[in-house]
């Protein structure tokens, strides 16, 4: 239920009770004095009171108070205390109109409490001045009429909580969309960056082999087709949210891709029985590191090691194509890897020096506790398993 609906229903209830409190003594006075002018005057005052009262309640419940609404509140106070002062004991219920708006027209609680207590005190004084018995004046002024103040204050609090919850839900939805965009961009970069670089490399190699070794050129073309089909499959999985990278699979392709580029690299043998949760983040590190070697360096060798150290599975990739500067500026790929490693409870380090560039990633053997992952997104028309 929206804040508008709650506020509208509350205003109708409070304003309806106010109309009832005004109409009963108005009918009694009309029957007693039989004066049409008096009835018209009372109806006009009641209409002004109802309009001003409803405007103040609506603005307070919706948290849209302006200076005009403070004028409305002043009119409510003037009518609430003026009518009983001149009309007599028959109108003794009227002050509850201002008592009900007193706690909600100011934002600070201390001021709201002070204004409410002041309205209660003025109510008791007015009821004493219109010749009500002292006991009845104190009972009405200090006990019965003030009970409406917590009601309006509680309704204003409820409307504020509902509005804040609605805003929080909207903010969570926006963050979920932003996180999905970041995930999609990161996965697309990590997936297609490596694949397109491998396709370009093998296309160049095939072009050089066409004249001298056509058989090898055909094999390279067949490999390009295989990589392209794999890329199509990977992109579809990225869209679905099912994209998973295996450390073993990346290590298998790592040596072959680097070897085709003329970079010496041997496939490392990872420790046996590695936990499942380390494969995906370390697999992404291996993929992105090899892509950077192919794209941004003139390396002639690359050394890859996987070992367990201090309760972490550590993947290190070192090549001799490091930049001249010792300070490493991280691009989109390394930034995305750092985010992945942080999410997995691990760390990513990049260093350069002496002509080498080193990437080190560590993931704990025991996965850190965390919230459950959301279900992967589905394509339109896809049936949930």
Secondary structure by P-SEA (a helix, b strand, c coil): ccaaaaaaaaaaaaaaaaaaaaaaaaaaaaaacccaaaaaaaaaaaaaaaaaaaaaaaaaaaccccaaaaaaaaaaaaaaccccccccccccccaaaaaaacccccccaaaaaaaaaaaaaaaaaaaaaacccaaaaaaaaccccccaaaaaaaaaaaaaaaaaaaaaaaaaaaaaaaaaaaaaaaaaaaaaaaaaaaaaaaaaaaaaaccccaaaaaaaaaaaaaaaaaaaaaaaaaaaccbbbbaaaaaaaaaaaaaaacbbbccccccccccccaaaaaaaaaaaaaaaaaccccccbbbbbbbbccccbbbbbbccccccccbbbbcaaaaaaaaaaaaaccbbbbbbcccbbbbbbbbbccccccccccccccccccccc
